[in-house]
């Protein structure tokens, strides 16, 4: 490239077409420096010239015979965002330099690779933002679909998914007094073991058991800050995530949630979730402690119903243990249980997904989140791929169809969705739920319409302003540093919210 601009979008789009390849986006200067240093003489596959001041962009694709073929597109120099272009029909497709660039690049990649992508040229993680914004602008379903097709080449199936989810999200959001209030996220960064695909902040509980008491004291100090700073606001939802929150013992769970209830008014809280994801961390005593404390939504996550795959990805539980944990949660009175599954796990095919969905259908969860595997840079899976090469046993798109059909058979409807970098099949993660069981926190967090105050190591607080502007404040990931620098992090939150 001749300019250091839109690197993320370019990398994401090319990587979506060539997931097994090492994709690098270099400026002209970076390429020259590398050639001078390493003596490399390999020509780039694609050359991009951003000539915004002259109103056009040039892209050249390297051909087999060593020459480049070029294409040019006209553009206007206005604000750049997937959702910020004027939405007056398909003519808006060339409104921004970024959209113009991605259109030209996408068309060239389709021709070069001999295939298209389900989400077209969209690279953002929140595709529902586009139909949501247009719904608020009173655009019709046809106008929204024409815009997504004409601007981003989104397939009919994914357009329908994004549009229908946006309609459901708006209905739920309209029932919540969220604009001047807040939600709370509490991170528990401990796990029984770290899964192969995971890059979240996670520490083995066996090693860090003696640190839990001090960590909870730090969370209590952060809760004190929230109680003081948000005294005049309503708390809409609470989500305790991780890591694995159920690595806490029953008394530790009672201590944390009891302190929260003592300090903060939860009378307006529409949903209290504890992510109890690892079946090997769940006991009847922990379930009872959560129930006693008013937790009304939990996750019990199989990821797959294959014992062989569970071993492969480092989850130290069996399918039978998962079923026992789920049934135990039902016995203890939980009537809103989420399950997570992951499509595209190492060694799995469409047959494995059919089996997983058939077994889940017997259990009838209230909420099912279907993830398409994303290869996280900090995960052991990424290291495995660097050493052993890329893997994909089955067709992730076909797996997604199987999961979608299975969710529909259980009466579950898609209610929220997001995408991730390096996501398998260039697909998406979708939450399906029964009527009245949709995860409120998930919608508030994903649509970024409400401030989320996040407590604990490795968490990210987001302040959402009335004009849609968002500012973030990160807590350090390292548990020891979090404990040492707690006062500094609370001060940063204090400055963020004024």
HELIX and SHEET records of a PDB file:
HELIX    1   1 UNK A    7  UNK A   17  1                                  11    
HELIX    2   2 UNK A   28  UNK A   38  1                                  11    
HELIX    3   3 UNK A   52  UNK A   54  5                                   3    
HELIX    4   4 UNK A   90  UNK A   94  5                                   5    
HELIX    5   5 UNK A   97  UNK A  113  1                                  17    
HELIX    6   6 UNK A  128  UNK A  136  1                                   9    
HELIX    7   7 UNK A  141  UNK A  152  1                                  12    
HELIX    8   8 UNK A  156  UNK A  174  1                                  19    
HELIX    9   9 UNK A  205  UNK A  208  1                                   4    
HELIX   10  10 UNK A  209  UNK A  211  5                                   3    
HELIX   11  11 UNK A  212  UNK A  229  1                                  18    
HELIX   12  12 UNK A  245  UNK A  247  5                                   3    
HELIX   13  13 UNK A  250  UNK A  263  1                                  14    
HELIX   14  14 UNK A  279  UNK A  281  5                                   3    
HELIX   15  15 UNK A  284  UNK A  292  1                                   9    
HELIX   16  16 UNK A  307  UNK A  312  1                                   6    
HELIX   17  17 UNK A  319  UNK A  331  1                                  13    
HELIX   18  18 UNK A  350  UNK A  363  1                                  14    
HELIX   19  19 UNK A  380  UNK A  388  1                                   9    
HELIX   20  20 UNK A  396  UNK A  409  1                                  14    
HELIX   21  21 UNK A  424  UNK A  426  5                                   3    
HELIX   22  22 UNK A  440  UNK A  447  1                                   8    
HELIX   23  23 UNK A  479  UNK A  484  1                                   6    
HELIX   24  24 UNK A  486  UNK A  497  1                                  12    
SHEET    1   A 3 UNK A  46  UNK A  51  0                                        
SHEET    2   A 3 UNK A  56  UNK A  62 -1                                        
SHEET    3   A 3 UNK A  68  UNK A  74 -1                                        
SHEET    1   B 9 UNK A 413  UNK A 418  0                                        
SHEET    2   B 9 UNK A 429  UNK A 433 -1                                        
SHEET    3   B 9 UNK A 367  UNK A 372 -1                                        
SHEET    4   B 9 UNK A 337  UNK A 343  1                                        
SHEET    5   B 9 UNK A 297  UNK A 299  1                                        
SHEET    6   B 9 UNK A 271  UNK A 275  1                                        
SHEET    7   B 9 UNK A 235  UNK A 242  1                                        
SHEET    8   B 9 UNK A 182  UNK A 188  1                                        
SHEET    9   B 9 UNK A 451  UNK A 455  1                                        
SHEET    1   C 2 UNK A 190  UNK A 191  0                                        
SHEET    2   C 2 UNK A 203  UNK A 204  1                                        
SHEET    1   D 2 UNK A 460  UNK A 464  0                                        
SHEET    2   D 2 UNK A 470  UNK A 474 -1                                        
END                                                                             
